[in-house]
Amino acid sequence: MKKNLPKVERLIFKTYLAMIKNSLGAKMFRNFFILSKDNKQYDAMRNGYVSCAFYVSSILTILGLIKRVHGQVDNTVKDMLKSGWYKTKTPVIGAVIVWHKFDVGDGNPREHIGFFIGQHQAISNDYKKRCPAKHDLTYNGKRKIKAIYWHKKLSRI
């Protein structure tokens, strides 16, 4: 005889925030190996130096908020938009933040992506530490925000 079990609702938002916060210092987003056109293997993330999109898209993919993992910010954003993410003006806890291109010292300015966690703080891949780290939302005024994204599945109802 089958008993009626209570319906268990997935707590996406709570899980999402826990994954982001628990990722601090994690080394698992450092490497993503690909095959080049000349049939050589290399680490596209350069051992964590450029792995912000890999980090963000991995968490979003695990929770079914985008289709697949990406190594570039623009491809992550394209997937987000196709998956129901939309731009918003004000960051709320859990929002995905994209910062304008910035040169971190290698002569190659690039966009950056991470998560807003409240109180003017964000978590994103730190190119020096080569892992996710907490920091000021605008890097103490050094980086400008290009876009803020939100998904209705994250609503805390």
Secondary structure, DSSP 8 states (H G I E B T S, - for coil): -----------HHHHHHHHHHHTTT--TTS--EEE-TTS-EEETTGGGTT-HHHHHHHHHHHTTSSSS--SSHHHHHHHHHHTT-EEESS--TT-EEEEEEE--SSS--EEEEEEEEETTEEEEEETTTTEEEEEETTTTTTS-EEEEEE-GGG---
